[in-house]
Amino acid sequence: MSAAAMETVFLRLGFEPSNLFGVDIQEDRILEAKATNPLVNFECTDATCLAFPNDTFDIAMESMIFLQLTDDDIARRIASEMIRVTKPGGILLISDWRYSKPGSHEFKGVSRRRIGDLYQVGTRTEVGRTFRGPLVPPIGRFLSEYLSPLYFLIHALFPFSAGHTVTVLKKLENSKTR
């Protein structure tokens, strides 16, 4: 999901544009986001070293970053920055695909275990809730095209078949800022 699309979700939820900040390392995505939502604060920057002060935001969100980011050191640095800029008691939203693409080294799933490692669950954050999203693409596409009435039944009966999840983390009050 692009920075502009993420910000649009928050705008639809009633957030003030001037209170929203989006970052991306790719300048073309930032330019697109600024054109779509000119009142939102967008910045082309490296997410491993954000310029925001500690404990700035009530909510920090990543969307579709970590699946494509297979370097765990960089992923940990981004997650640590997200924790750093979130206020104690604040929320971190992790929206990503939980399974790796079979046979590919270009994608690394964002499993519960990986979230625990990246976001230091238990020491700096705690899991609030996880929401299941769409089914894994091959199954979801097949069911949507040929057996659409079964899509939600399969989703309900086989929770592991949901490929996308949104995990809600809470920054612990006593979390040390690094």
Secondary structure, DSSP 8 states (H G I E B T S, - for coil): --HHHHHHHHHHTT--GGG-EEEES-HHHHHHHHHH-TTSEEEE--TTS--S-TT-EEEEEEES-TTT---HHHHHHHHHHHHHHEEEEEEEEEEEE-S--TT-SS-----HHHHHHHTTBTTTEEEEEEEE-SB-HHHHHHHHHH-GGGHHHHHHH-GGGB-EEEEEEEE-TT----
